[in-house]
Protein backbone atom coordinates (compact mmCIF):
# COMPACT_ATOMS: atom_id res chain seq x y z
CA UNK A 1 0.00 0.00 0.00
CA UNK A 2 1.24 3.47 -0.90
CA UNK A 3 -0.36 6.63 0.53
CA UNK A 4 -0.13 10.14 -0.89
CA UNK A 5 -1.99 13.35 -0.17
CA UNK A 6 -2.80 16.41 -2.23
CA UNK A 7 -1.96 19.31 0.06
CA UNK A 8 -3.36 21.79 -2.47
CA UNK A 9 -6.89 20.44 -2.01
CA UNK A 10 -6.65 19.74 1.74
CA UNK A 11 -9.22 21.76 3.68
CA UNK A 12 -7.71 21.13 7.11
CA UNK A 13 -10.58 18.97 8.38
CA UNK A 14 -8.11 16.85 10.41
CA UNK A 15 -10.15 13.69 9.91
CA UNK A 16 -7.15 11.81 8.53
CA UNK A 17 -5.11 12.63 11.65
CA UNK A 18 -7.91 11.43 13.92
CA UNK A 19 -8.45 8.23 11.91
CA UNK A 20 -4.78 7.26 11.42
CA UNK A 21 -2.44 9.38 13.57
CA UNK A 22 0.47 7.02 12.97
CA UNK A 23 0.26 7.74 9.23
CA UNK A 24 -0.95 11.35 9.00
CA UNK A 25 -0.09 14.64 10.68
CA UNK A 26 -0.60 18.34 9.94
CA UNK A 27 1.87 21.10 9.19
CA UNK A 28 1.84 24.50 10.92
CA UNK A 29 -1.00 25.64 8.66
CA UNK A 30 -3.01 22.48 9.30
CA UNK A 31 -2.50 20.83 5.92
CA UNK A 32 -2.04 17.09 5.71
CA UNK A 33 1.42 15.53 5.97
CA UNK A 34 1.94 11.84 5.20
CA UNK A 35 4.29 10.43 7.84
CA UNK A 36 4.35 6.88 6.50
CA UNK A 37 3.89 6.69 2.73
CA UNK A 38 4.06 2.89 2.98
CA UNK A 39 2.21 2.13 6.21
CA UNK A 40 2.27 -1.30 7.84
CA UNK A 41 -0.55 -3.74 7.18
CA UNK A 42 -1.83 -3.13 10.71
CA UNK A 43 -2.72 0.45 9.67
CA UNK A 44 -4.58 -0.57 6.50
CA UNK A 45 -8.14 -0.25 7.85
CA UNK A 46 -7.42 3.13 9.49
CA UNK A 47 -5.79 4.50 6.32
CA UNK A 48 -8.70 3.41 4.14
CA UNK A 49 -11.13 4.95 6.64
CA UNK A 50 -9.15 8.20 6.57
CA UNK A 51 -9.21 8.28 2.77
CA UNK A 52 -12.97 7.64 2.66
CA UNK A 53 -13.58 10.28 5.34
CA UNK A 54 -11.62 13.05 3.62
CA UNK A 55 -14.19 15.64 2.49
CA UNK A 56 -12.05 16.75 -0.47
CA UNK A 57 -10.71 13.29 -1.39
CA UNK A 58 -7.17 14.59 -0.87
CA UNK A 59 -5.93 11.25 0.49
CA UNK A 60 -4.95 8.74 -2.18
CA UNK A 61 -4.32 5.07 -1.55
CA UNK A 62 -2.65 2.82 -4.09
CA UNK A 63 -3.34 -0.74 -2.97
CA UNK A 64 -0.73 -2.07 -5.39
CA UNK A 65 2.05 0.24 -4.18
Short mmCIF file of the C-alpha atoms (twelve columns), coordinates in Angstrom:
data_MODEL
# 
_entry.id   MODEL 
# 
loop_
_atom_site.group_PDB 
_atom_site.id 
_atom_site.type_symbol 
_atom_site.label_atom_id 
_atom_site.label_alt_id 
_atom_site.label_comp_id 
_atom_site.label_asym_id 
_atom_site.label_seq_id 
_atom_site.Cartn_x 
_atom_site.Cartn_y 
_atom_site.Cartn_z 
_atom_site.pdbx_PDB_model_num 
ATOM 1  C CA . UNK A 1  0.000   0.000  0.000  1 
ATOM 2  C CA . UNK A 2  1.241   3.471  -0.898 1 
ATOM 3  C CA . UNK A 3  -0.357  6.628  0.530  1 
ATOM 4  C CA . UNK A 4  -0.129  10.142 -0.893 1 
ATOM 5  C CA . UNK A 5  -1.986  13.352 -0.172 1 
ATOM 6  C CA . UNK A 6  -2.801  16.410 -2.227 1 
ATOM 7  C CA . UNK A 7  -1.961  19.308 0.056  1 
ATOM 8  C CA . UNK A 8  -3.362  21.794 -2.467 1 
ATOM 9  C CA . UNK A 9  -6.890  20.445 -2.005 1 
ATOM 10 C CA . UNK A 10 -6.651  19.736 1.736  1 
ATOM 11 C CA . UNK A 11 -9.223  21.757 3.682  1 
ATOM 12 C CA . UNK A 12 -7.713  21.130 7.112  1 
ATOM 13 C CA . UNK A 13 -10.583 18.972 8.381  1 
ATOM 14 C CA . UNK A 14 -8.108  16.849 10.407 1 
ATOM 15 C CA . UNK A 15 -10.146 13.686 9.910  1 
ATOM 16 C CA . UNK A 16 -7.145  11.811 8.533  1 
ATOM 17 C CA . UNK A 17 -5.112  12.626 11.645 1 
ATOM 18 C CA . UNK A 18 -7.908  11.426 13.923 1 
ATOM 19 C CA . UNK A 19 -8.449  8.230  11.913 1 
ATOM 20 C CA . UNK A 20 -4.780  7.258  11.422 1 
ATOM 21 C CA . UNK A 21 -2.436  9.383  13.569 1 
ATOM 22 C CA . UNK A 22 0.473   7.021  12.973 1 
ATOM 23 C CA . UNK A 23 0.263   7.741  9.227  1 
ATOM 24 C CA . UNK A 24 -0.952  11.354 8.999  1 
ATOM 25 C CA . UNK A 25 -0.091  14.642 10.680 1 
ATOM 26 C CA . UNK A 26 -0.598  18.336 9.940  1 
ATOM 27 C CA . UNK A 27 1.871   21.098 9.186  1 
ATOM 28 C CA . UNK A 28 1.841   24.499 10.920 1 
ATOM 29 C CA . UNK A 29 -1.003  25.644 8.664  1 
ATOM 30 C CA . UNK A 30 -3.015  22.483 9.301  1 
ATOM 31 C CA . UNK A 31 -2.499  20.829 5.916  1 
ATOM 32 C CA . UNK A 32 -2.039  17.087 5.714  1 
ATOM 33 C CA . UNK A 33 1.418   15.530 5.966  1 
ATOM 34 C CA . UNK A 34 1.938   11.842 5.203  1 
ATOM 35 C CA . UNK A 35 4.288   10.432 7.843  1 
ATOM 36 C CA . UNK A 36 4.347   6.879  6.504  1 
ATOM 37 C CA . UNK A 37 3.885   6.694  2.734  1 
ATOM 38 C CA . UNK A 38 4.063   2.895  2.978  1 
ATOM 39 C CA . UNK A 39 2.206   2.131  6.213  1 
ATOM 40 C CA . UNK A 40 2.266   -1.302 7.841  1 
ATOM 41 C CA . UNK A 41 -0.554  -3.742 7.178  1 
ATOM 42 C CA . UNK A 42 -1.833  -3.133 10.707 1 
ATOM 43 C CA . UNK A 43 -2.724  0.446  9.671  1 
ATOM 44 C CA . UNK A 44 -4.582  -0.568 6.496  1 
ATOM 45 C CA . UNK A 45 -8.135  -0.248 7.854  1 
ATOM 46 C CA . UNK A 46 -7.416  3.126  9.487  1 
ATOM 47 C CA . UNK A 47 -5.785  4.501  6.322  1 
ATOM 48 C CA . UNK A 48 -8.701  3.414  4.137  1 
ATOM 49 C CA . UNK A 49 -11.126 4.950  6.644  1 
ATOM 50 C CA . UNK A 50 -9.149  8.201  6.572  1 
ATOM 51 C CA . UNK A 51 -9.211  8.276  2.772  1 
ATOM 52 C CA . UNK A 52 -12.971 7.635  2.659  1 
ATOM 53 C CA . UNK A 53 -13.577 10.277 5.335  1 
ATOM 54 C CA . UNK A 54 -11.616 13.053 3.617  1 
ATOM 55 C CA . UNK A 55 -14.188 15.639 2.486  1 
ATOM 56 C CA . UNK A 56 -12.055 16.754 -0.471 1 
ATOM 57 C CA . UNK A 57 -10.710 13.294 -1.392 1 
ATOM 58 C CA . UNK A 58 -7.175  14.587 -0.867 1 
ATOM 59 C CA . UNK A 59 -5.930  11.250 0.492  1 
ATOM 60 C CA . UNK A 60 -4.954  8.743  -2.184 1 
ATOM 61 C CA . UNK A 61 -4.322  5.066  -1.547 1 
ATOM 62 C CA . UNK A 62 -2.651  2.816  -4.091 1 
ATOM 63 C CA . UNK A 63 -3.336  -0.740 -2.969 1 
ATOM 64 C CA . UNK A 64 -0.727  -2.072 -5.392 1 
ATOM 65 C CA . UNK A 65 2.053   0.241  -4.182 1 
# 
